[in-house]
Amino acid sequence: MRTLDLSPLLKSTIGFDHMHRVFENAVGNNDVSYPPYNIEKISEDDYRITMALAGFSEDDLEIELDGGVLSISAEGAEEEADQERFLHRGIAKRAFKRHFRLAETIKVLGADFENGLLMIDLQREIPEHLKPRQIKINNAKSTPKLVDEDAA
């Protein structure tokens, strides 16, 4: 498999080094579809991640936010005694680790686990300095002129 080399791009940018990790994770992500999840936009600034986790309990799950990456994981070790009991096992309870990269303006509000669904609520909080604002145009007549002290 070919790897993506972003080093020529990165040497002319400042503060975008995390983009290299984003691209590496996107290209190298072989985790296909387990566990299934939805990402919903509840309102203009509210989001929800819902994961279907049948067979797991709250104690099995670990949720961590580190450096803008939300990680949800669980150990799914099957007990040997349970294996003999099932003729068919369609509800998987296998280990997983799912990552979601969050924008800097996204805040995790909390998580709920009900009826086999893990729901994580997120909210976008835009800092004042990033919000759109109107810039007042100064009148040239009212703008004070600078005096060159060396010329005077």
N, CA, C and O atoms as a GROMACS GRO file, in nm:
protein
  608
    1MET      N    1   0.085  -0.119   0.000
    1MET     CA    2   0.000   0.000   0.000
    1MET      C    3   0.089   0.124   0.000
    1MET      O    4   0.187   0.132   0.073
    2ARG      N    5   0.053   0.221  -0.082
    2ARG     CA    6   0.129   0.345  -0.088
    2ARG      C    7   0.095   0.433   0.030
    2ARG      O    8  -0.018   0.435   0.078
    3THR      N    9   0.195   0.504   0.077
    3THR     CA   10   0.172   0.599   0.185
    3THR      C   11   0.176   0.739   0.128
    3THR      O   12   0.240   0.765   0.026
    4LEU      N   13   0.106   0.828   0.193
    4LEU     CA   14   0.096   0.966   0.150
    4LEU      C   15   0.201   1.049   0.221
    4LEU      O   16   0.200   1.057   0.344
    5ASP      N   17   0.293   1.110   0.146
    5ASP     CA   18   0.398   1.192   0.204
    5ASP      C   19   0.361   1.339   0.193
    5ASP      O   20   0.359   1.396   0.084
    6LEU      N   21   0.330   1.399   0.308
    6LEU     CA   22   0.289   1.540   0.310
    6LEU      C   23   0.402   1.632   0.353
    6LEU      O   24   0.378   1.751   0.374
    7SER      N   25   0.525   1.581   0.366
    7SER     CA   26   0.635   1.664   0.416
    7SER      C   27   0.662   1.788   0.331
    7SER      O   28   0.693   1.892   0.389
    8PRO      N   29   0.653   1.784   0.196
    8PRO     CA   30   0.673   1.909   0.122
    8PRO      C   31   0.569   2.015   0.155
    8PRO      O   32   0.600   2.134   0.158
    9LEU      N   33   0.448   1.973   0.179
    9LEU     CA   34   0.341   2.067   0.214
    9LEU      C   35   0.361   2.121   0.355
    9LEU      O   36   0.339   2.239   0.380
   10LEU      N   37   0.404   2.035   0.447
   10LEU     CA   38   0.416   2.074   0.587
   10LEU      C   39   0.529   2.172   0.614
   10LEU      O   40   0.523   2.246   0.711
   11LYS      N   41   0.633   2.173   0.530
   11LYS     CA   42   0.744   2.264   0.559
   11LYS      C   43   0.711   2.408   0.524
   11LYS      O   44   0.788   2.498   0.559
   12SER      N   45   0.600   2.433   0.455
   12SER     CA   46   0.562   2.570   0.425
   12SER      C   47   0.437   2.614   0.501
   12SER      O   48   0.377   2.717   0.470
   13THR      N   49   0.398   2.536   0.602
   13THR     CA   50   0.281   2.573   0.681
   13THR      C   51   0.318   2.575   0.828
   13THR      O   52   0.411   2.508   0.872
   14ILE      N   53   0.244   2.654   0.903
   14ILE     CA   54   0.266   2.664   1.047
   14ILE      C   55   0.133   2.637   1.116
   14ILE      O   56   0.031   2.699   1.083
   15GLY      N   57   0.134   2.546   1.211
   15GLY     CA   58   0.014   2.518   1.288
   15GLY      C   59  -0.078   2.416   1.225
   15GLY      O   60  -0.186   2.391   1.278
   16PHE      N   61  -0.040   2.357   1.113
   16PHE     CA   62  -0.124   2.258   1.047
   16PHE      C   63  -0.065   2.118   1.055
   16PHE      O   64  -0.106   2.030   0.980
   17ASP      N   65   0.030   2.097   1.146
   17ASP     CA   66   0.094   1.967   1.156
   17ASP      C   67  -0.004   1.857   1.195
   17ASP      O   68   0.020   1.741   1.163
   18HIS      N   69  -0.112   1.892   1.264
   18HIS     CA   70  -0.212   1.791   1.299
   18HIS      C   71  -0.285   1.737   1.176
   18HIS      O   72  -0.341   1.628   1.180
   19MET      N   73  -0.283   1.812   1.066
   19MET     CA   74  -0.347   1.765   0.943
   19MET      C   75  -0.276   1.641   0.890
   19MET      O   76  -0.339   1.554   0.829
   20HIS      N   77  -0.146   1.632   0.911
   20HIS     CA   78  -0.072   1.514   0.869
   20HIS      C   79  -0.127   1.390   0.939
   20HIS      O   80  -0.145   1.286   0.876
   21ARG      N   81  -0.153   1.401   1.069
   21ARG     CA   82  -0.210   1.288   1.144
   21ARG      C   83  -0.351   1.256   1.095
   21ARG      O   84  -0.388   1.139   1.088
   22VAL      N   85  -0.428   1.357   1.062
   22VAL     CA   86  -0.564   1.334   1.012
   22VAL      C   87  -0.560   1.254   0.883
   22VAL      O   88  -0.634   1.157   0.868
   23PHE      N   89  -0.473   1.294   0.790
   23PHE     CA   90  -0.462   1.222   0.663
   23PHE      C   91  -0.412   1.080   0.684
   23PHE      O   92  -0.460   0.987   0.619
   24GLU      N   93  -0.315   1.062   0.772
   24GLU     CA   94  -0.263   0.928   0.799
   24GLU      C   95  -0.372   0.838   0.856
   24GLU      O   96  -0.383   0.722   0.818
   25ASN      N   97  -0.452   0.891   0.948
   25ASN     CA   98  -0.559   0.811   1.006
   25ASN      C   99  -0.666   0.778   0.904
   25ASN      O  100  -0.721   0.668   0.904
   26ALA      N  101  -0.696   0.872   0.815
   26ALA     CA  102  -0.799   0.849   0.714
   26ALA      C  103  -0.754   0.744   0.613
   26ALA      O  104  -0.834   0.658   0.574
   27VAL      N  105  -0.629   0.750   0.571
   27VAL     CA  106  -0.578   0.655   0.472
   27VAL      C  107  -0.555   0.518   0.535
   27VAL      O  108  -0.581   0.416   0.472
   28GLY      N  109  -0.507   0.517   0.658
   28GLY     CA  110  -0.472   0.390   0.721
   28GLY      C  111  -0.584   0.325   0.799
   28GLY      O  112  -0.561   0.224   0.865
   29ASN      N  113  -0.704   0.379   0.796
   29ASN     CA  114  -0.814   0.325   0.873
   29ASN      C  115  -0.875   0.204   0.803
   29ASN      O  116  -0.948   0.219   0.705
   30ASN      N  117  -0.844   0.084   0.854
   30ASN     CA  118  -0.897  -0.039   0.796
   30ASN      C  119  -1.020  -0.088   0.870
   30ASN      O  120  -1.080  -0.188   0.829
   31ASP      N  121  -1.058  -0.022   0.977
   31ASP     CA  122  -1.176  -0.061   1.054
   31ASP      C  123  -1.299  -0.032   0.970
   31ASP      O  124  -1.331   0.083   0.943
   32VAL      N  125  -1.368  -0.137   0.929
   32VAL     CA  126  -1.476  -0.119   0.832
   32VAL      C  127  -1.604  -0.064   0.892
   32VAL      O  128  -1.640   0.050   0.865
   33SER      N  129  -1.673  -0.142   0.973
   33SER     CA  130  -1.805  -0.094   1.012
   33SER      C  131  -1.848  -0.137   1.152
   33SER      O  132  -1.966  -0.127   1.185
   34TYR      N  133  -1.758  -0.184   1.234
   34TYR     CA  134  -1.799  -0.228   1.367
   34TYR      C  135  -1.741  -0.137   1.473
   34TYR      O  136  -1.621  -0.109   1.470
   35PRO      N  137  -1.818  -0.092   1.565
   35PRO     CA  138  -1.963  -0.102   1.573
   35PRO      C  139  -2.031   0.004   1.487
   35PRO      O  140  -1.972   0.109   1.460
   36PRO      N  141  -2.153  -0.022   1.444
   36PRO     CA  142  -2.222   0.079   1.362
   36PRO      C  143  -2.254   0.204   1.444
   36PRO      O  144  -2.277   0.197   1.565
   37TYR      N  145  -2.254   0.320   1.376
   37TYR     CA  146  -2.281   0.446   1.446
   37TYR      C  147  -2.348   0.544   1.352
   37TYR      O  148  -2.342   0.531   1.230
   38ASN      N  149  -2.413   0.642   1.412
   38ASN     CA  150  -2.473   0.756   1.340
   38ASN      C  151  -2.412   0.883   1.396
   38ASN      O  152  -2.376   0.890   1.513
   39ILE      N  153  -2.401   0.984   1.310
   39ILE     CA  154  -2.367   1.119   1.354
   39ILE      C  155  -2.483   1.207   1.310
   39ILE      O  156  -2.511   1.218   1.191
   40GLU      N  157  -2.549   1.268   1.406
   40GLU     CA  158  -2.668   1.350   1.378
   40GLU      C  159  -2.640   1.496   1.407
   40GLU      O  160  -2.566   1.530   1.499
   41LYS      N  161  -2.700   1.582   1.327
   41LYS     CA  162  -2.697   1.725   1.355
   41LYS      C  163  -2.833   1.759   1.414
   41LYS      O  164  -2.933   1.764   1.343
   42ILE      N  165  -2.837   1.781   1.544
   42ILE     CA  166  -2.962   1.805   1.617
   42ILE      C  167  -3.013   1.946   1.592
   42ILE      O  168  -3.132   1.967   1.568
   43SER      N  169  -2.922   2.043   1.597
   43SER     CA  170  -2.958   2.183   1.569
   43SER      C  171  -2.834   2.248   1.508
   43SER      O  172  -2.738   2.179   1.474
   44GLU      N  173  -2.837   2.378   1.494
   44GLU     CA  174  -2.726   2.450   1.431
   44GLU      C  175  -2.592   2.422   1.499
   44GLU      O  176  -2.489   2.412   1.431
   45ASP      N  177  -2.592   2.410   1.632
   45ASP     CA  178  -2.468   2.392   1.706
   45ASP      C  179  -2.462   2.264   1.789
   45ASP      O  180  -2.366   2.243   1.862
   46ASP      N  181  -2.563   2.177   1.779
   46ASP     CA  182  -2.568   2.055   1.859
   46ASP      C  183  -2.560   1.931   1.771
   46ASP      O  184  -2.626   1.922   1.667
   47TYR      N  185  -2.479   1.835   1.815
   47TYR     CA  186  -2.458   1.711   1.742
   47TYR      C  187  -2.470   1.593   1.837
   47TYR      O  188  -2.461   1.609   1.959
   48ARG      N  189  -2.492   1.474   1.782
   48ARG     CA  190  -2.497   1.352   1.863
   48ARG      C  191  -2.436   1.237   1.786
   48ARG      O  192  -2.466   1.216   1.669
   49ILE      N  193  -2.348   1.164   1.853
   49ILE     CA  194  -2.295   1.039   1.800
   49ILE      C  195  -2.371   0.928   1.872
   49ILE      O  196  -2.375   0.925   1.995
   50THR      N  197  -2.432   0.837   1.796
   50THR     CA  198  -2.503   0.723   1.853
   50THR      C  199  -2.439   0.596   1.802
   50THR      O  200  -2.427   0.576   1.681
   51MET      N  201  -2.396   0.510   1.895
   51MET     CA  202  -2.334   0.383   1.858
   51MET      C  203  -2.420   0.268   1.906
   51MET      O  204  -2.469   0.269   2.019
   52ALA      N  205  -2.440   0.168   1.820
   52ALA     CA  206  -2.515   0.048   1.855
   52ALA      C  207  -2.420  -0.051   1.920
   52ALA      O  208  -2.330  -0.104   1.855
   53LEU      N  209  -2.441  -0.077   2.048
   53LEU     CA  210  -2.350  -0.162   2.124
   53LEU      C  211  -2.426  -0.272   2.198
   53LEU      O  212  -2.415  -0.284   2.320
   54ALA      N  213  -2.501  -0.351   2.125
   54ALA     CA  214  -2.577  -0.461   2.185
   54ALA      C  215  -2.480  -0.559   2.250
   54ALA      O  216  -2.376  -0.592   2.194
   55GLY      N  217  -2.516  -0.603   2.370
   55GLY     CA  218  -2.435  -0.699   2.442
   55GLY      C  219  -2.335  -0.637   2.538
   55GLY      O  220  -2.280  -0.706   2.623
   56PHE      N  221  -2.310  -0.507   2.526
   56PHE     CA  222  -2.217  -0.438   2.614
   56PHE      C  223  -2.295  -0.372   2.728
   56PHE      O  224  -2.414  -0.342   2.715
   57SER      N  225  -2.225  -0.350   2.838
   57SER     CA  226  -2.283  -0.272   2.949
   57SER      C  227  -2.200  -0.145   2.965
   57SER      O  228  -2.094  -0.130   2.904
   58GLU      N  229  -2.248  -0.055   3.048
   58GLU     CA  230  -2.174   0.070   3.073
   58GLU      C  231  -2.034   0.042   3.126
   58GLU      O  232  -1.940   0.114   3.093
   59ASP      N  233  -2.021  -0.062   3.208
   59ASP     CA  234  -1.891  -0.094   3.268
   59ASP      C  235  -1.790  -0.144   3.165
   59ASP      O  236  -1.670  -0.137   3.188
   60ASP      N  237  -1.838  -0.195   3.052
   60ASP     CA  238  -1.749  -0.245   2.946
   60ASP      C  239  -1.688  -0.133   2.863
   60ASP      O  240  -1.585  -0.153   2.798
   61LEU      N  241  -1.750  -0.015   2.864
   61LEU     CA  242  -1.712   0.093   2.773
   61LEU      C  243  -1.617   0.192   2.837
   61LEU      O  244  -1.622   0.219   2.957
   62GLU      N  245  -1.529   0.245   2.753
   62GLU     CA  246  -1.438   0.352   2.796
   62GLU      C  247  -1.445   0.464   2.693
   62GLU      O  248  -1.428   0.440   2.573
   63ILE      N  249  -1.470   0.586   2.741
   63ILE     CA  250  -1.478   0.704   2.654
   63ILE      C  251  -1.371   0.801   2.700
   63ILE      O  252  -1.362   0.833   2.818
   64GLU      N  253  -1.289   0.848   2.605
   64GLU     CA  254  -1.179   0.937   2.640
   64GLU      C  255  -1.167   1.048   2.536
   64GLU      O  256  -1.184   1.025   2.417
   65LEU      N  257  -1.139   1.168   2.583
   65LEU     CA  258  -1.113   1.281   2.495
   65LEU      C  259  -0.970   1.324   2.519
   65LEU      O  260  -0.934   1.364   2.630
   66ASP      N  261  -0.887   1.318   2.415
   66ASP     CA  262  -0.746   1.352   2.429
   66ASP      C  263  -0.698   1.422   2.303
   66ASP      O  264  -0.698   1.364   2.194
   67GLY      N  265  -0.658   1.547   2.318
   67GLY     CA  266  -0.604   1.623   2.206
   67GLY      C  267  -0.700   1.637   2.090
   67GLY      O  268  -0.658   1.632   1.974
   68GLY      N  269  -0.827   1.656   2.118
   68GLY     CA  270  -0.925   1.674   2.012
   68GLY      C  271  -0.972   1.545   1.947
   68GLY      O  272  -1.044   1.548   1.847
   69VAL      N  273  -0.931   1.431   2.003
   69VAL     CA  274  -0.975   1.301   1.950
   69VAL      C  275  -1.062   1.233   2.055
   69VAL      O  276  -1.016   1.207   2.167
   70LEU      N  277  -1.186   1.205   2.018
   70LEU     CA  278  -1.279   1.132   2.104
   70LEU      C  279  -1.263   0.984   2.073
   70LEU      O  280  -1.282   0.943   1.958
   71SER      N  281  -1.228   0.904   2.173
   71SER     CA  282  -1.208   0.761   2.155
   71SER      C  283  -1.309   0.684   2.237
   71SER      O  284  -1.328   0.712   2.355
   72ILE      N  285  -1.375   0.588   2.174
   72ILE     CA  286  -1.468   0.499   2.241
   72ILE      C  287  -1.415   0.358   2.221
   72ILE      O  288  -1.390   0.317   2.108
   73SER      N  289  -1.399   0.285   2.330
   73SER     CA  290  -1.343   0.150   2.318
   73SER      C  291  -1.409   0.057   2.418
   73SER      O  292  -1.472   0.100   2.514
   74ALA      N  293  -1.393  -0.073   2.391
   74ALA     CA  294  -1.443  -0.176   2.480
   74ALA      C  295  -1.364  -0.303   2.457
   74ALA      O  296  -1.323  -0.335   2.345
   75GLU      N  297  -1.345  -0.375   2.565
   75GLU     CA  298  -1.288  -0.509   2.556
   75GLU      C  299  -1.406  -0.604   2.536
   75GLU      O  300  -1.509  -0.589   2.601
   76GLY      N  301  -1.392  -0.698   2.448
   76GLY     CA  302  -1.505  -0.786   2.418
   76GLY      C  303  -1.474  -0.932   2.434
   76GLY      O  304  -1.522  -1.014   2.356
   77ALA      N  305  -1.396  -0.967   2.534
   77ALA     CA  306  -1.358  -1.107   2.552
   77ALA      C  307  -1.481  -1.192   2.580
   77ALA      O  308  -1.557  -1.162   2.672
   78GLU      N  309  -1.499  -1.295   2.502
   78GLU     CA  310  -1.609  -1.389   2.521
   78GLU      C  311  -1.569  -1.494   2.624
   78GLU      O  312  -1.454  -1.538   2.624
   79GLU      N  313  -1.659  -1.533   2.708
   79GLU     CA  314  -1.630  -1.638   2.804
   79GLU      C  315  -1.647  -1.773   2.738
   79GLU      O  316  -1.741  -1.792   2.660
   80GLU      N  317  -1.559  -1.867   2.767
   80GLU     CA  318  -1.563  -2.000   2.707
   80GLU      C  319  -1.693  -2.072   2.740
   80GLU      O  320  -1.746  -2.143   2.655
   81ALA      N  321  -1.745  -2.055   2.861
   81ALA     CA  322  -1.868  -2.123   2.901
   81ALA      C  323  -1.985  -2.079   2.814
   81ALA      O  324  -2.074  -2.158   2.785
   82ASP      N  325  -1.985  -1.952   2.774
   82ASP     CA  326  -2.093  -1.901   2.689
   82ASP      C  327  -2.086  -1.957   2.548
   82ASP      O  328  -2.189  -1.970   2.482
   83GLN      N  329  -1.968  -1.989   2.499
   83GLN     CA  330  -1.952  -2.035   2.361
   83GLN      C  331  -2.030  -2.163   2.335
   83GLN      O  332  -2.088  -2.178   2.227
   84GLU      N  333  -2.032  -2.255   2.429
   84GLU     CA  334  -2.101  -2.383   2.409
   84GLU      C  335  -2.251  -2.368   2.411
   84GLU      O  336  -2.321  -2.452   2.355
   85ARG      N  337  -2.303  -2.265   2.472
   85ARG     CA  338  -2.446  -2.245   2.487
   85ARG      C  339  -2.513  -2.200   2.357
   85ARG      O  340  -2.630  -2.230   2.336
   86PHE      N  341  -2.442  -2.130   2.271
   86PHE     CA  342  -2.502  -2.070   2.151
   86PHE      C  343  -2.490  -2.163   2.031
   86PHE      O  344  -2.383  -2.217   2.004
   87LEU      N  345  -2.600  -2.180   1.959
   87LEU     CA  346  -2.599  -2.249   1.830
   87LEU      C  347  -2.561  -2.152   1.720
   87LEU      O  348  -2.494  -2.188   1.624
   88HIS      N  349  -2.606  -2.027   1.734
   88HIS     CA  350  -2.571  -1.918   1.642
   88HIS      C  351  -2.552  -1.792   1.724
   88HIS      O  352  -2.634  -1.760   1.810
   89ARG      N  353  -2.445  -1.721   1.698
   89ARG     CA  354  -2.419  -1.597   1.771
   89ARG      C  355  -2.407  -1.484   1.670
   89ARG      O  356  -2.300  -1.464   1.611
   90GLY      N  357  -2.516  -1.409   1.650
   90GLY     CA  358  -2.518  -1.298   1.555
   90GLY      C  359  -2.494  -1.164   1.620
   90GLY      O  360  -2.465  -1.066   1.551
   91ILE      N  361  -2.506  -1.156   1.753
   91ILE     CA  362  -2.480  -1.031   1.824
   91ILE      C  363  -2.334  -1.034   1.868
   91ILE      O  364  -2.298  -1.105   1.962
   92ALA      N  365  -2.253  -0.958   1.799
   92ALA     CA  366  -2.109  -0.959   1.826
   92ALA      C  367  -2.079  -0.878   1.952
   92ALA      O  368  -2.137  -0.772   1.975
   93LYS      N  369  -1.989  -0.929   2.030
   93LYS     CA  370  -1.939  -0.856   2.146
   93LYS      C  371  -1.787  -0.864   2.140
   93LYS      O  372  -1.722  -0.921   2.228
   94ARG      N  373  -1.734  -0.807   2.035
   94ARG     CA  374  -1.588  -0.813   2.018
   94ARG      C  375  -1.527  -0.677   2.051
   94ARG      O  376  -1.593  -0.574   2.049
   95ALA      N  377  -1.400  -0.682   2.082
   95ALA     CA  378  -1.328  -0.560   2.120
   95ALA      C  379  -1.329  -0.461   2.003
   95ALA      O  380  -1.324  -0.501   1.886
   96PHE      N  381  -1.334  -0.334   2.036
   96PHE     CA  382  -1.329  -0.231   1.932
   96PHE      C  383  -1.268  -0.105   1.991
   96PHE      O  384  -1.262  -0.086   2.112
   97LYS      N  385  -1.224  -0.019   1.901
   97LYS     CA  386  -1.179   0.115   1.936
   97LYS      C  387  -1.213   0.205   1.819
   97LYS      O  388  -1.163   0.186   1.708
   98ARG      N  389  -1.297   0.303   1.843
   98ARG     CA  390  -1.344   0.395   1.739
   98ARG      C  391  -1.298   0.535   1.776
   98ARG      O  392  -1.313   0.577   1.892
   99HIS      N  393  -1.243   0.608   1.679
   99HIS     CA  394  -1.193   0.744   1.702
   99HIS      C  395  -1.273   0.844   1.620
   99HIS      O  396  -1.310   0.818   1.506
  100PHE      N  397  -1.299   0.959   1.680
  100PHE     CA  398  -1.362   1.071   1.611
  100PHE      C  399  -1.277   1.194   1.637
  100PHE      O  400  -1.255   1.231   1.753
  101ARG      N  401  -1.228   1.258   1.531
  101ARG     CA  402  -1.151   1.382   1.547
  101ARG      C  403  -1.250   1.497   1.553
  101ARG      O  404  -1.331   1.515   1.462
  102LEU      N  405  -1.243   1.574   1.660
  102LEU     CA  406  -1.336   1.685   1.682
  102LEU      C  407  -1.267   1.817   1.649
  102LEU      O  408  -1.148   1.834   1.674
  103ALA      N  409  -1.344   1.907   1.594
  103ALA     CA  410  -1.292   2.041   1.568
  103ALA      C  411  -1.263   2.109   1.702
  103ALA      O  412  -1.318   2.070   1.805
  104GLU      N  413  -1.179   2.210   1.699
  104GLU     CA  414  -1.142   2.280   1.822
  104GLU      C  415  -1.262   2.346   1.889
  104GLU      O  416  -1.259   2.370   2.010
  105THR      N  417  -1.366   2.374   1.814
  105THR     CA  418  -1.482   2.443   1.869
  105THR      C  419  -1.588   2.346   1.922
  105THR      O  420  -1.693   2.390   1.970
  106ILE      N  421  -1.564   2.215   1.914
  106ILE     CA  422  -1.662   2.116   1.959
  106ILE      C  423  -1.632   2.074   2.102
  106ILE      O  424  -1.520   2.039   2.136
  107LYS      N  425  -1.736   2.079   2.186
  107LYS     CA  426  -1.725   2.043   2.326
  107LYS      C  427  -1.812   1.918   2.350
  107LYS      O  428  -1.924   1.911   2.301
  108VAL      N  429  -1.759   1.821   2.426
  108VAL     CA  430  -1.836   1.701   2.460
  108VAL      C  431  -1.918   1.734   2.584
  108VAL      O  432  -1.863   1.767   2.689
  109LEU      N  433  -2.051   1.725   2.571
  109LEU     CA  434  -2.140   1.757   2.682
  109LEU      C  435  -2.159   1.641   2.778
  109LEU      O  436  -2.170   1.661   2.899
  110GLY      N  437  -2.164   1.519   2.724
  110GLY     CA  438  -2.186   1.403   2.810
  110GLY      C  439  -2.225   1.282   2.727
  110GLY      O  440  -2.239   1.289   2.605
  111ALA      N  441  -2.242   1.170   2.797
  111ALA     CA  442  -2.278   1.044   2.731
  111ALA      C  443  -2.386   0.972   2.809
  111ALA      O  444  -2.390   0.978   2.932
  112ASP      N  445  -2.474   0.905   2.736
  112ASP     CA  446  -2.580   0.823   2.796
  112ASP      C  447  -2.576   0.686   2.731
  112ASP      O  448  -2.541   0.674   2.613
  113PHE      N  449  -2.611   0.582   2.807
  113PHE     CA  450  -2.616   0.447   2.753
  113PHE      C  451  -2.752   0.389   2.790
  113PHE      O  452  -2.782   0.370   2.908
  114GLU      N  453  -2.833   0.360   2.688
  114GLU     CA  454  -2.968   0.312   2.712
  114GLU      C  455  -3.009   0.216   2.601
  114GLU      O  456  -2.993   0.246   2.482
  115ASN      N  457  -3.062   0.101   2.639
  115ASN     CA  458  -3.112   0.000   2.545
  115ASN      C  459  -3.007  -0.039   2.440
  115ASN      O  460  -3.040  -0.057   2.323
  116GLY      N  461  -2.882  -0.050   2.481
  116GLY     CA  462  -2.776  -0.092   2.389
  116GLY      C  463  -2.725   0.017   2.297
  116GLY      O  464  -2.646  -0.010   2.206
  117LEU      N  465  -2.768   0.142   2.319
  117LEU     CA  466  -2.723   0.254   2.238
  117LEU      C  467  -2.643   0.351   2.324
  117LEU      O  468  -2.690   0.397   2.428
  118LEU      N  469  -2.522   0.381   2.280
  118LEU     CA  470  -2.440   0.482   2.345
  118LEU      C  471  -2.462   0.613   2.271
  118LEU      O  472  -2.440   0.621   2.150
  119MET      N  473  -2.504   0.716   2.342
  119MET     CA  474  -2.530   0.847   2.282
  119MET      C  475  -2.437   0.950   2.345
  119MET      O  476  -2.437   0.970   2.467
  120ILE      N  477  -2.357   1.015   2.261
  120ILE     CA  478  -2.263   1.116   2.308
  120ILE      C  479  -2.306   1.250   2.249
  120ILE      O  480  -2.311   1.266   2.127
  121ASP      N  481  -2.337   1.344   2.336
  121ASP     CA  482  -2.384   1.475   2.291
  121ASP      C  483  -2.267   1.572   2.281
  121ASP      O  484  -2.182   1.580   2.369
  122LEU      N  485  -2.266   1.646   2.170
  122LEU     CA  486  -2.160   1.741   2.140
  122LEU      C  487  -2.222   1.877   2.111
  122LEU      O  488  -2.337   1.887   2.068
  123GLN      N  489  -2.145   1.981   2.136
  123GLN     CA  490  -2.195   2.116   2.107
  123GLN      C  491  -2.080   2.201   2.054
  123GLN      O  492  -1.968   2.196   2.104
  124ARG      N  493  -2.112   2.278   1.951
  124ARG     CA  494  -2.013   2.371   1.895
  124ARG      C  495  -2.021   2.502   1.972
  124ARG      O  496  -2.127   2.563   1.983
  125GLU      N  497  -1.907   2.544   2.024
  125GLU     CA  498  -1.896   2.672   2.093
  125GLU      C  499  -1.792   2.755   2.020
  125GLU      O  500  -1.673   2.726   2.024
  126ILE      N  501  -1.838   2.858   1.954
  126ILE     CA  502  -1.747   2.944   1.878
  126ILE      C  503  -1.701   3.057   1.968
  126ILE      O  504  -1.783   3.134   2.018
  127PRO      N  505  -1.570   3.070   1.990
  127PRO     CA  506  -1.518   3.180   2.073
  127PRO      C  507  -1.551   3.315   2.010
  127PRO      O  508  -1.569   3.326   1.888
  128GLU      N  509  -1.559   3.416   2.092
  128GLU     CA  510  -1.595   3.551   2.046
  128GLU      C  511  -1.504   3.599   1.934
  128GLU      O  512  -1.551   3.662   1.839
  129HIS      N  513  -1.373   3.571   1.943
  129HIS     CA  514  -1.281   3.622   1.842
  129HIS      C  515  -1.297   3.551   1.707
  129HIS      O  516  -1.244   3.598   1.606
  130LEU      N  517  -1.369   3.439   1.702
  130LEU     CA  518  -1.394   3.370   1.575
  130LEU      C  519  -1.532   3.397   1.517
  130LEU      O  520  -1.561   3.360   1.403
  131LYS      N  521  -1.619   3.461   1.595
  131LYS     CA  522  -1.753   3.491   1.547
  131LYS      C  523  -1.748   3.605   1.446
  131LYS      O  524  -1.664   3.694   1.457
  132PRO      N  525  -1.837   3.603   1.347
  132PRO     CA  526  -1.841   3.714   1.250
  132PRO      C  527  -1.876   3.845   1.323
  132PRO      O  528  -1.956   3.846   1.416
  133ARG      N  529  -1.814   3.952   1.279
  133ARG     CA  530  -1.844   4.083   1.338
  133ARG      C  531  -1.832   4.190   1.231
  133ARG      O  532  -1.763   4.173   1.130
  134GLN      N  533  -1.898   4.300   1.255
  134GLN     CA  534  -1.892   4.414   1.164
  134GLN      C  535  -1.772   4.500   1.200
  134GLN      O  536  -1.745   4.524   1.318
  135ILE      N  537  -1.701   4.546   1.099
  135ILE     CA  538  -1.586   4.633   1.119
  135ILE      C  539  -1.628   4.774   1.081
  135ILE      O  540  -1.674   4.798   0.969
  136LYS      N  541  -1.613   4.867   1.174
  136LYS     CA  542  -1.652   5.005   1.150
  136LYS      C  543  -1.545   5.072   1.064
  136LYS      O  544  -1.425   5.055   1.088
  137ILE      N  545  -1.589   5.147   0.966
  137ILE     CA  546  -1.498   5.223   0.880
  137ILE      C  547  -1.480   5.361   0.943
  137ILE      O  548  -1.577   5.433   0.966
  138ASN      N  549  -1.357   5.395   0.970
  138ASN     CA  550  -1.327   5.526   1.030
  138ASN      C  551  -1.337   5.634   0.924
  138ASN      O  552  -1.304   5.614   0.808
  139ASN      N  553  -1.384   5.749   0.967
  139ASN     CA  554  -1.393   5.865   0.882
  139ASN      C  555  -1.253   5.926   0.872
  139ASN      O  556  -1.187   5.946   0.974
  140ALA      N  557  -1.208   5.954   0.751
  140ALA     CA  558  -1.073   6.008   0.730
  140ALA      C  559  -1.054   6.141   0.802
  140ALA      O  560  -0.942   6.171   0.845
  141LYS      N  561  -1.158   6.220   0.816
  141LYS     CA  562  -1.147   6.350   0.883
  141LYS      C  563  -1.127   6.335   1.034
  141LYS      O  564  -1.060   6.417   1.097
  142SER      N  565  -1.184   6.228   1.089
  142SER     CA  566  -1.173   6.212   1.234
  142SER      C  567  -1.053   6.127   1.274
  142SER      O  568  -1.025   6.113   1.393
  143THR      N  569  -0.982   6.071   1.178
  143THR     CA  570  -0.865   5.989   1.209
  143THR      C  571  -0.747   6.081   1.242
  143THR      O  572  -0.711   6.166   1.160
  144PRO      N  573  -0.687   6.066   1.359
  144PRO     CA  574  -0.572   6.151   1.393
  144PRO      C  575  -0.453   6.118   1.304
  144PRO      O  576  -0.425   6.002   1.275
  145LYS      N  577  -0.383   6.224   1.262
  145LYS     CA  578  -0.266   6.206   1.177
  145LYS      C  579  -0.143   6.192   1.264
  145LYS      O  580  -0.130   6.257   1.368
  146LEU      N  581  -0.054   6.108   1.220
  146LEU     CA  582   0.071   6.088   1.293
  146LEU      C  583   0.168   6.201   1.257
  146LEU      O  584   0.178   6.242   1.142
  147VAL      N  585   0.237   6.249   1.358
  147VAL     CA  586   0.335   6.357   1.336
  147VAL      C  587   0.472   6.295   1.341
  147VAL      O  588   0.506   6.222   1.434
  148ASP      N  589   0.552   6.324   1.239
  148ASP     CA  590   0.688   6.274   1.236
  148ASP      C  591   0.774   6.367   1.321
  148ASP      O  592   0.797   6.482   1.284
  149GLU      N  593   0.822   6.316   1.436
  149GLU     CA  594   0.896   6.401   1.530
  149GLU      C  595   1.032   6.440   1.474
  149GLU      O  596   1.083   6.546   1.509
  150ASP      N  597   1.092   6.358   1.388
  150ASP     CA  598   1.222   6.391   1.331
  150ASP      C  599   1.213   6.508   1.233
  150ASP      O  600   1.307   6.586   1.219
  151ALA      N  601   1.098   6.521   1.165
  151ALA     CA  602   1.082   6.628   1.066
  151ALA      C  603   1.054   6.760   1.135
  151ALA      O  604   1.078   6.866   1.077
  152ALA      N  605   1.001   6.757   1.259
  152ALA     CA  606   0.963   6.881   1.326
  152ALA      C  607   1.077   6.951   1.394
  152ALA      O  608   1.058   7.056   1.454
   0.00000   0.00000   0.00000
